[in-house]
Amino acid sequence: MTVSLTAPVLEKRVVRPMANVPKWRPPLDPDDLRHVLKRVAAWTPLDVDAVFDDLDTTIGNQPPPEAATPALVERLRTHLAKLSTIAEADTKYPPTDEMAQLIERGRSMQDACLPDDHQQAVGLARRLAFVISDLVEELIEARYIKDVE
Protein backbone atom coordinates (compact mmCIF):
# COMPACT_ATOMS: atom_id res chain seq x y z
CA MET A 1 0.00 0.00 0.00
CA THR A 2 1.44 3.36 -1.03
CA VAL A 3 0.39 6.70 0.38
CA SER A 4 0.84 9.89 -1.60
CA LEU A 5 2.28 12.74 0.44
CA THR A 6 1.78 15.41 -2.18
CA ALA A 7 -0.71 18.21 -1.52
CA PRO A 8 -3.59 18.67 -3.91
CA VAL A 9 -3.16 21.46 -6.44
CA LEU A 10 -5.48 24.42 -5.85
CA GLU A 11 -6.79 26.56 -8.63
CA LYS A 12 -5.75 30.16 -8.60
CA ARG A 13 -8.65 32.56 -9.00
CA VAL A 14 -8.43 36.21 -9.75
CA VAL A 15 -10.88 38.42 -7.89
CA ARG A 16 -11.78 41.61 -9.66
CA PRO A 17 -13.63 44.49 -8.00
CA MET A 18 -17.18 45.07 -9.17
CA ALA A 19 -17.50 48.21 -11.24
CA ASN A 20 -20.61 49.75 -9.62
CA VAL A 21 -19.88 49.14 -5.94
CA PRO A 22 -18.98 52.34 -4.10
CA LYS A 23 -15.95 52.36 -1.85
CA TRP A 24 -16.85 51.68 1.80
CA ARG A 25 -16.72 54.66 4.09
CA PRO A 26 -17.00 54.53 7.88
CA PRO A 27 -20.34 55.81 9.19
CA LEU A 28 -18.67 58.34 11.50
CA ASP A 29 -15.73 60.65 11.09
CA PRO A 30 -12.87 60.58 13.65
CA ASP A 31 -14.34 63.40 15.78
CA ASP A 32 -17.71 61.64 15.99
CA LEU A 33 -15.98 58.37 16.88
CA ARG A 34 -14.05 60.13 19.67
CA HIS A 35 -17.35 61.55 20.95
CA VAL A 36 -18.94 58.09 20.94
CA LEU A 37 -15.92 56.60 22.72
CA LYS A 38 -16.03 59.35 25.35
CA ARG A 39 -19.75 58.72 25.96
CA VAL A 40 -19.28 54.94 26.19
CA ALA A 41 -16.35 55.33 28.58
CA ALA A 42 -18.41 57.61 30.85
CA TRP A 43 -21.52 55.42 30.72
CA THR A 44 -22.70 53.74 33.88
CA PRO A 45 -25.52 51.20 33.95
CA LEU A 46 -28.75 51.90 35.75
CA ASP A 47 -28.44 50.75 39.35
CA VAL A 48 -32.05 49.90 40.25
CA ASP A 49 -31.05 49.25 43.87
CA ALA A 50 -29.65 52.78 44.13
CA VAL A 51 -32.84 54.18 42.58
CA PHE A 52 -34.95 52.41 45.21
CA ASP A 53 -32.59 53.50 48.00
CA ASP A 54 -32.92 57.15 46.93
CA LEU A 55 -36.70 56.80 46.60
CA ASP A 56 -36.83 55.38 50.13
CA THR A 57 -34.68 58.23 51.45
CA THR A 58 -36.88 60.79 49.73
CA ILE A 59 -40.35 59.38 50.35
CA GLY A 60 -39.61 57.58 53.62
CA ASN A 61 -40.90 58.51 57.06
CA GLN A 62 -38.22 61.12 57.74
CA PRO A 63 -37.39 63.99 55.39
CA PRO A 64 -33.84 63.86 54.06
CA PRO A 65 -31.29 65.82 56.09
CA GLU A 66 -30.74 69.39 54.93
CA ALA A 67 -27.07 68.81 54.09
CA ALA A 68 -27.87 65.75 51.96
CA THR A 69 -30.82 67.21 50.03
CA PRO A 70 -28.92 68.92 47.16
CA ALA A 71 -26.96 65.76 46.34
CA LEU A 72 -30.13 63.67 46.63
CA VAL A 73 -31.97 65.92 44.16
CA GLU A 74 -29.07 65.61 41.69
CA ARG A 75 -29.10 61.81 41.99
CA LEU A 76 -32.87 61.78 41.45
CA ARG A 77 -32.45 63.93 38.34
CA THR A 78 -29.80 61.51 37.06
CA HIS A 79 -32.10 58.53 37.73
CA LEU A 80 -34.94 60.27 35.91
CA ALA A 81 -32.74 61.07 32.91
CA LYS A 82 -31.57 57.44 32.64
CA LEU A 83 -35.09 56.05 33.03
CA SER A 84 -36.43 58.49 30.43
CA THR A 85 -33.70 57.45 28.01
CA ILE A 86 -34.56 53.78 28.55
CA ALA A 87 -38.23 54.48 27.88
CA GLU A 88 -37.53 56.42 24.67
CA ALA A 89 -34.50 54.52 23.33
CA ASP A 90 -36.13 51.97 21.02
CA THR A 91 -38.10 53.54 18.19
CA LYS A 92 -39.71 50.17 17.41
CA TYR A 93 -41.29 50.18 20.88
CA PRO A 94 -42.12 53.78 21.75
CA PRO A 95 -43.03 54.65 25.34
CA THR A 96 -46.61 54.08 26.43
CA ASP A 97 -48.85 57.09 26.91
CA GLU A 98 -48.37 56.80 30.67
CA MET A 99 -44.58 56.71 30.27
CA ALA A 100 -44.68 59.73 27.96
CA GLN A 101 -46.77 61.70 30.48
CA LEU A 102 -44.38 60.83 33.31
CA ILE A 103 -41.35 61.77 31.22
CA GLU A 104 -42.95 65.10 30.35
CA ARG A 105 -43.79 65.79 34.01
CA GLY A 106 -40.21 64.94 34.95
CA ARG A 107 -38.73 67.21 32.28
CA SER A 108 -40.34 70.23 33.89
CA MET A 109 -38.44 69.40 37.10
CA GLN A 110 -35.12 68.47 35.48
CA ASP A 111 -33.98 72.05 35.06
CA ALA A 112 -35.82 73.59 38.01
CA CYS A 113 -33.52 75.50 40.35
CA LEU A 114 -33.01 73.90 43.73
CA PRO A 115 -34.86 76.10 46.22
CA ASP A 116 -32.83 77.61 49.07
CA ASP A 117 -35.55 76.72 51.55
CA HIS A 118 -35.07 73.15 52.85
CA GLN A 119 -38.80 72.35 52.90
CA GLN A 120 -39.20 73.49 49.28
CA ALA A 121 -36.12 71.50 48.26
CA VAL A 122 -37.60 68.41 49.94
CA GLY A 123 -40.86 69.11 48.08
CA LEU A 124 -38.97 69.14 44.75
CA ALA A 125 -37.15 65.93 45.71
CA ARG A 126 -40.45 64.24 46.59
CA ARG A 127 -42.14 65.33 43.35
CA LEU A 128 -39.17 63.92 41.43
CA ALA A 129 -39.32 60.73 43.50
CA PHE A 130 -43.02 60.16 42.80
CA VAL A 131 -42.48 60.58 39.05
CA ILE A 132 -39.48 58.23 39.18
CA SER A 133 -41.39 55.66 41.22
CA ASP A 134 -44.29 55.64 38.74
CA LEU A 135 -41.91 55.51 35.76
CA VAL A 136 -39.99 52.59 37.29
CA GLU A 137 -43.26 50.70 37.76
CA GLU A 138 -44.24 51.33 34.14
CA LEU A 139 -40.82 50.24 32.86
CA ILE A 140 -40.87 47.06 34.93
CA GLU A 141 -44.40 46.25 33.79
CA ALA A 142 -43.40 46.80 30.15
CA ARG A 143 -40.24 44.70 30.76
CA TYR A 144 -37.89 47.51 29.79
CA ILE A 145 -36.03 46.96 33.07
CA LYS A 146 -35.91 44.11 35.58
CA ASP A 147 -37.34 44.38 39.05
CA VAL A 148 -35.00 44.08 42.00
CA GLU A 149 -35.32 40.65 43.55
Secondary structure as GFF3:
##gff-version 3
##sequence-region A 1 149
A	DSSP	alpha_helix	30	42	.	.	.	ID=ss1
A	DSSP	alpha_helix	48	59	.	.	.	ID=ss2
A	DSSP	three_ten_helix	66	68	.	.	.	ID=ss3
A	DSSP	alpha_helix	69	88	.	.	.	ID=ss4
A	DSSP	alpha_helix	97	110	.	.	.	ID=ss5
A	DSSP	alpha_helix	118	141	.	.	.	ID=ss6
###
